[in-house]
């Protein structure tokens, strides 16, 4: 394939993070189904794991984003009823407000002053930006500029907003230096929480070009704030004025503190804010995620086509080859297995062969062996009650795919292919979906053209590689990333062995819940696992209130399923104890063996994968010889 096509693929698809795309983020911007709900004068919380699109959406609501989305048409932009001011909570900055023997309340006051400075500076930058495009803009009066400066405890001898912008910018840098060198005796004068923001928003909305609008303060990565800083911003959310509202983007489990400065009040939904949980929104309405993901991928991949007709006809749903369960079984060489051959040996003695697929025959033989029956008896039972066996086959045919090549080394022991499969692996995470499609096409273009569908081998290669990559990256995701990595390795090994060697009566075990007392240590581990996409959690009881670990059951994120080789479908669960979770981290081989023994799985074979990370080391895509 020509290098320019692969280069174009990297350009339009390789940048999974909104931060990497910079201004190109808006060229490929696709509205998710919930986007219109955010355009209201009401505080809104956008919650989701990394890669779910929070940053893209918030930046799409910003004034820069709206202008780019409207093709740089200032007239269309000015028809908006809102002005989005984007602010990302930078860990390096906000975590400096701590220590030096200064009490919590004083640090909160210093953070609130800093937040006032930053937001006012961003709003002044917006005024400058708009004036550069519309030179006839009405500008802030001298009186308004001095009022804003006074509220920020700055020199108020200013004559226009340009000078005010310069003073505020310098004040931010000077304050950052003071924060790094402050002590009890050098606390600077501080502005009152939110007052300067209210003043500047009201004053600027009096300007003729902005009348009737509302400011959206778009705060991204809210989880980076400390609990005390979240309390400060929560207080602003609780008491937003008419001139602005606040929209925040935060990871699952990242909004740790919902209290305000008033001990008697806290933020409650829907009285104080509205919440959109992205994964929940997409999982409860799968068609919404599919439509969104289809638009995202089609928009990018169409850039790779030279022929305009092919570009218009392209659809990612048709471009990713899928495979039926029966065809996959044949491709996995089910007809070479001992089970299938044992069945056909009995079948050859019958007057007429059974009109069944090879996988069905394999299932009958497998069922007979696991239930201490002869194949003759199983076939007779099938002939007596085929409807019962058809139901059984429907229930177990997918899980049997994992058993066909158990113990054999082949590059593909199970295939993960098709648009629907990729959607399930991504589990509502658009970044994971884009990674899967990008890696699939990257492998595909090494051997074929963009015009042809992507093979199931290329897709499986991509799925394994993305799972491997994200497992490797998990170690650096947080302070206990190495513990999460070991937990995923251990659980992934357990689910893999259960898929291959587990009881046929309990297929597709890929979830777990916890019994007994649960310590704060394990609760924190599970919470961080959910927050960093190692785990997915689901409510066990819709009426539980979701306050305790026992209110949930857990699953490794489906993105890891192809790497280990088990089912990504949400099916059956096993029950673990706290000691199992800790053992998976501290003594992985012994713990994995013990859990498998409890599940009646033979563990004489060496446990691989739980003790150390084995990356997907086949870097070159190879099509397996079918002969």
N, C-alpha and C positions, 0 to 999 in steps of 0.2 A: 504494500500500500504506500502511496506517495507520502513523503514526510510531512507535506503541508496539511494533509487531512488529519494526521495524528496530532500535529501541532495545534490545529484548530480545535480538535477534541479537548486537548489540555486547556486551551484558552477559554472555551465556553463551558466546560464541565469539570475541569480539574480543581477549580476553586470552590470548595464546598462551603467555606466560611464566608459570611457576608463581609467580614473585615478584609479578606483577601481581594475581593472584587472591586472594592473602593467605589468609584462612580459607576462602574459597569453593573453594579448591583441593580440599578434602576433600568438598565437596558433589558435585563432578563426578569424584571419584577412581574410576579404573578400574584394576583389577589387571592388569598385563601377565603373560604366561605364565610369566616367570621369577621373579615376585615371591615365590612360596613358597620358592624355593631360597635366598633371602636370609635367611630366618628360621632360621638355624642358628648355633651357637656357633663359627663359623669365620670368620676374616678373609675379606672378599669385596671384589672390585674390580668396580665397575660402570663400564664404559668406553663412551663414545659421544660423538658430536659434539653441539654445542649444539642443543637442541630435540628430543633423543631421549628425554627424560623422566627423566633422572637425578635432578634436583632433586625432581620430583614423587614419585618412588619413595622417595627417602631421607626426605623429609618425611612420606611416608605411613608409614614405619617409626618415626618419632619418637613420643614419648609423646603429644604434642598431636595428631598425625595419627591415631594409633590410637584415641584417645578420640573424636575427631570421626567417624571411620569407623564406630565402634561406637555411633553415635547418642548420645553422651554418657552411656553406661551404664558407670559405674565398676565394677560387678560383672563385667561382660564384660571390661572393660579389665584388671582384676586377674587374670583367668584367663590372660593372656599370660605366656609364660615369659621375656620380655625387656622391657627398658626402653630405648627409643631416645632418645639424646641427640644432637640435631642441631647441627652446627657448620659454618658456611660460612667458608672461607678468604678473608678480605677482603683484597684486594690492598693497599689503603691501609694496613692494619695490618701485615701480614706482611712487606712490602717495606721497612719502616722499620728492620729489623735488618741494617744494612749500613753500611759506611763509618766515618768518624771515626777512622781509623787503628787500628781494633780488628781483631784477627785473626779468622779464620774460626771457630776453635774456641770463642773467647769469645762470639762472636755466636750460635753454635749453643746454647751454654749459656743465654744470655739468652732465646732463643726457646723453649727447652724449659721454662724457668721460666714464661714467659708462657702457654704452652700448658697447663701444669699449672693455673695460676690460672683460665684461661677455662673449662676442662672442669670443674674443681671448682665454679666458680660456677654453671655450667649444671646440675650435679647437685643443688646446694643449691636452685636454683630449682625443680627437679622436686619435691624434698621439700616445699617450700612449696606448690606447686600441688596436690599430692596431699592434703596436710593440709587445705587449704582446702575440698576436696570431702569428705574423710573425716576429720572432726574428732577421731575416736577413734584416729587413727594413733599407733603407738608412735614416739617421737622419739629422736634421737641423745642419748646420755648426755653429760654434761659432759666426761668423760674422753675420749670419742671426738672431740668437738669440738676439744678442746685438742690431741689427737694430730694431727688434720688441720691445724690452724693451725700447729703446730710444724713439720710437714713442708713447709709453704709459706713458712717463715721469717717468720711473722707473730706478733704478740703472742698469747700463748696463755692470757691471762686471760679466757676466754670461758665463758659459762654455758649457752648453748643455740645451736641451729643458726640461729635468726633473727639473733642477734648475729654469728655466724660468717659468714653470708651478707653482712651489711653490711660486715664487715671485708674480706672477699675482694673485694667489688665496689669498695671504695675503693682496695684494693691494686692492682687492675687499672688504674684511672685514674692512680694515682701512678706505676706502673711505665711506663705509656705516656709520661708526661712525662719520666721518666728516660731512656727509650730515645731520645727526640728530643734530649736534651741530654747524653748520656753521652760520656765520654772515658776514656782509659786509667786515669786516677786516680780515677774515680768509679764504677767497676763495683760494682753493689749485690750483696748476698748473694743467692745463687740456690739454689733447690731442686733436687734430683736428678731427672733425667729420669724421668717416669712414676711415681715413688714416691708423691707425693700422690694421684694418680689411683687407684693400686692401693689405697691406704689408705682413701680415701673410698668406693670401690665396695665393698670388703669390709665396712667398718663399716655402711654403709646396707643391705647385703644381709643383715645379721644381724637387722634389724628384722623383726618378725613378719609385717608385710604384704608384705614383699618377699623372703622366704626362697624359695630355689629358683630365683630369676631370674638373668639375666645382663644386664649393660649392653651395649648396642650404641653405640659411639661412631661417629656417622654424619658423616663428614667430606666436605663437598661442595666442588667446584671445587678439587680437589687440585692442579691445574696452576698455581694461583696461588702456591703455595709455591715458594721458590727451590730449587735443587738441594740446597743444604746443609740446608734445612728438611725436604725430602722424606727426606733421609738420617736425620734425627732421628725422624720419624714411622715410617719404615721399621723402625727399630730397635725401636720399640714393637710394631709388627706382628709382628716376628720373635719377640718374647718376651712375647706376651700372656698374662696370668695367667688363672685360672679365673673371676675376677669380671667381666671385660669382654672384649669383642672389638672389632675395628675394621672398619667397612665404609666404603669410599671411593668417591666419584664423581669421575671424571676424563675429560677430553676425550681423543680419539685423539691420540697423540703427546704428551700432557701429562704422563705419568709418565716423566720424563726420567732419573731416577736411582733405581735399585733397590738400591743398596748400603746398608749399615748402618755403624755406627761401627766395627765390626770389619772391617778391610780384607780379611779372609779369608772373609767371608760376605756374601751378598746374598740378596734375596728371590727365590724360585723357585716357579713354579706346577707342580703342586698341593701341594707340600710345605708351603709357608708361607701360601698364600692360594688362593682360587678366583676365576676371572675369568669375567665375562659381558660380551662385547662386543655391545652392543645391536643395532647394524646387522648384524653377522654373524649374530646369533641370528635376527633377523627375515628377513634375506636367504636364509639357509639353510632357513628354515621359513616360507615366505611366508604360509601360512595363519595362522600365529600373529600376524603383524603385521596381516593383514586382520581377524581376529577382534577383536584389540585395538582397531584403528582404528574398526571398525564400532561397537563398544560405546561408544567415546569420543564419536563423532559422533552416534549415535542418542540417547544420554543427554542431550546438549546441545540438539539440534534439536527433540526432543520437547517441550521447554519452550516452543516457539513456537506450538504448537497449542492452540486453545481447545476444540475438540471432542475428547472423551476417546477416542472410537472411532478417529478418525483418528490420534490420538497413539499409540495402542497398535499400530496397523497400520503405522506409518511405519517404513521401512527405507532407510537412505542408499544402499544398493546399487541400489534401484529408483528412487530419487529423482534420480539423476544419469543423464540420458539418454546412451546410447552410440550409436555409429553404425558400421555395417559398412564395410569397405574399399570395396566397390562403391558403396554409397550415398554415401559421402564423396566418391568420385571424381565422381559425378554432381552432387553439391552444389557441388563445386569447378569445375563446368562443363567436364568433360573432353570433352563433345560439341561444345564450341566451339573445340577446339584444332586446329591444322593437322595434327597427327599423326592424330587421329581422322578428320578430313575426308579426308585422303589415303587412309586405309584404306577408308572407305566409298565413295570414288570407284572404287577397284578392285573392291570387293565388289559394287557396283551392276552391274558387267559380268558377274558370275557368274550361273549359272542359279538358284542358291539362296543366300540370305544365310546367313552363319554364325551359329549360335545361341550367341553369346558376349556377355558383358557389355561395355559401352562401354570399361571400363578394360582388359579383355583385348585388345580391338581396338587400343587405344592402345598397349599393350605390344608387340604384334606389329609395328606400324609403327615404334615407337621402336627396337626391337631390329634391325629391318631397316636403318634409317638408321645406327645406331651400328656395324653389322657389314658395311657396304658391300654390302647386299643390296637387291634390289627388293622391294616389298611383295608382288608376284606370287610371287616365289620363296619368301618367308617363308610365305605362305598355303599354297603347295603343300607346303612342308616340314611345316607344321602338319597338313595333311590326311593326310600320310604317317605322321607319328608324333605324334599328339595327346598321348599320355601324356608324352612328353619336354617338350612345351610346357606341359602342365598343371603339371609340376614346376617349370619355369622361372617360370611365372606365380605359383605359390605362393611361390617364393623372392623375387620382385622386386615383387610387386604393392604392398606397403606403401611401399617406397622410391620407387615411381613417383608417389605422391601429391605428393611434394615438387617434382616436375618439371612438373606440370600448369600451374601459374601462374607459372613462372619468367619474370622480366622484366616481369610485369604488376603493376600496383598494385591490390590488393584488400585490404579490411580483414582477411579471413581467407584466407591462402594455404595453410593447413593447420589442421585442427581437432585439438584435444586435449581429449577428453571421455570420460566414463564413469568409474565407480568404479575399475575395474582400471587405467585410465590414471593417475588421480590417485595411486593406490598406488605405481605405478612412478615417477612424478615425485617423490614424497616420499622414495622409496628408504629406507624404514625410519625416517624422521624424522617423529615425530608432530606436531611444531610446524609443519613444512611442510605436512603433510596438513591440519591445522586451518586454516592460512592459505588453502589452496586452496578448501576447502569454504566458509569464511567469505566470501571474495571472490566465489565463485560465487553464493551465496545473496544477498549484498548486491546484486549486479547483477540477479539474478532478481527480487527483491522490488520493484525499481523499476518492473517492467512486469507482474508476475504475482503470484499468491497463493502462500502457503506450501504449500497443498494440492497444487499441480501440480508435475510434475517440472521440473528445471532444464534449460534448453535447452543444446544443444552450443555455441551462440554465447556464452552467459553463462559456460560453463565454460572455453572457450578464452580469453575476455577475462580471466577470473580467473587462468588459468595464465600468460598473458603478463605480467599485472600483478605477480604474486608473483615471477616470475623477474626482472623489472625492479627491483622493490623490494629483493630480496636482493642483486642486483648493485650497486645504489647503496649499500647498507649495508656492502658488503664493504670499501670503502675505509677505513672507520673501525674495522675488526675487529681490527687489530693494527698494529704499527709499520710493516710493509711492506704494509699493505692496499692502497695505491695500485698497488704492483707486481702484486699478485694480481688487482686489477681489470683492469689492462691485459692481463695474461695471459689472463684469462677472455674479455675482449673480442676479443682476437686469435684465440684458439682457437675461440671461438664463431662468429666470422666465417668461419674456415676450414671448419668443419663445415657451416655454412649453405651456403656455395658448393659444397662437395662434394655436399651433398644435392640441390641444384638442378641443378648443371652437371657433376657428377662422372661417371666412367665407370659405365655400367650394370652392368658386370661386377664392380664393387666397391661395392655399395650399403651405405648405413648405416655409413660410417666415422665413428665418434665416440669412439674411444679412441686412445691413443698409448703407446708405450714409448720408451726412450732407448738409444742406442748410443754407444760410445766412452767416453772418460773423463768423469766427472762431478765437478765441483768441490763443495766444501763449501757454497759460496754457493747453488748450484742445489739441492743436497740440502735445505738449510734452507728454501728457497723452496717446494719440493714438500711438505715436512713441514708447513709452516705452511698451505699450501693445503689439505691434508687436514684439519688441525686446525680450520680456519675454514670448512669445507664449500664451498670453491671447487672442490676436486677430490675424487674418489673413487678409491681405489687398490685393486687386486686382485692377488693373488699369481699370478705366471706359472707357478710350479712349487711344488706343495705340499711338496716335499722340500727347498726351498731354504733354509729357516730364516728367511726374511724379514729379512735383515740389510742388504741392499744395494739401491740404487735399481733395479738391473737385475733384482731379484727381483720387480718389480712392473710392471704396466701401469696407466695412469691414464685417467680420464674426467672431463670437467667434471661437476659434480653435475647429475643429470637435471633439477633444478628450473629450470636455465637454458635447456633445450632449446626450450620454447615461445617464449621471448623472442627467440631468434635464428632459430628455425625449422628445426630438424633433428630427427633421430630420437633419442628418449630410450632406445631399446633397446640393450642391451649386445651389439654385433655385431662389426664389424671394426675393426682398428687400423691406424695408420700409425706409422712409425718416425721419430723426430726426433732431432736432436743437441742438445747443450748450447747451441750457438750459436743454434739456433732458439728455444729457451726464452728466452734473454736477448734475442734480437732482437724477440720478441713484446712485450717490455716497452720496450726502448730505441728501436727503429726499427720500430714495428708495421706501418705500411703496406707498407714495402719487404719485410719478413720474410714477411708474409701473402702478398704477391704471389709471392715466391720459392717458398714452400712449395706454393702452388697450381699454379705452373708445373711443379714436380716431379711433381705429381699430374695433369699434362696438362689443367689447367683454364684456359680462356681468361680472362685477367685484364685485358683491354683496358677493361672496364667499371670505373668507379671503385670502389675498395675502401671500403666504408662500414662503420662500427661498430668498426673496430679502433683508429682514432686517438683517438676521444673517446667518452664515454658518451652515448648517445642514449636518454633515458628513454622508456618507453611513454607517449606524450603524449596519447593519446586517453582523456581522463578520463571521458567519458560513454559508457555502453554503448549501442551502436546495432546493431540487427539489420540485416544487409546485405539489400538489396533482391534478391529472388530472381528478379525478372523481367528 
